[in-house]
Amino acid sequence: MPQYRISEIAGLFAVSDDTVRRWLDAGQLAAERDASGRLAVDGAALARFSREQAQATPDPSGVGRSARNRMVGLVTEVVSDTVMSQVEIQCGPHRVVSLMSTEAVRDLELEPGALAVAVIKSTNVVVETPGES
């Protein structure tokens, strides 16, 4: 089972080491000493904590759909030619890039500052794990 040290957790959550220590002190996370004597959090416990902390922006579309992965954000850039466009959406800390027809960009009125929902079908998501250090 993977274990994560305080600095690694801080990096994953984009918070300071002190914030992670406060979570530990408050009992929100439980840590044990690893083989080298450093505090470490069990990976499964960290995954549960991560899910509990997630605060997704509500999907404003009100549309029912089979895709479960919806990320609400703001369009930050649109690069178009006569046929195709590249649309960038900033969804919290995540940058999502979509390629679509320029006609679709016009129909959806996508431009920097527009609210948009990136819908990602899980059959098209690539999952990677870190290589050996």
Secondary structure, 3 states (H helix, E strand, C coil): CCEEEHHHHHHHHCCCHHHHHHHHHCCCCCCEECCCCCEEEEHHHHHHHHHHHCCCCCCCCCCCCCCCEEEEEEEEEEEECCCEEEEEEEECCEEEEEEEEHHHHHHHCCCCCCEEEEEECHHHCCCCCCCCC
